[in-house]
């Protein structure tokens, strides 16, 4: 059996209801939904730190680079939604 870390969380009732609804829509448990959301947030924080370090070493991203990245992300999102 996989090792788990049990946590007790407290949130506003409307957030709790929204989490339960989102988990139900995905056909998963609230625990799995929250774990996935936390993992996504942690990945985003790591990416943000990596981009900050890149810019500190190489200089700010140009508008052209940012536009290319936005276009690539938009394309990836459309493919994932299809």
Secondary structure, DSSP 8 states (H G I E B T S, - for coil): ------------HHHHHHHHHHHHHHTS-HHHHHHHHHHHHHHHHHHHHHHHHHHHHH----HHHHHHHHHHHHHHHHHHH-
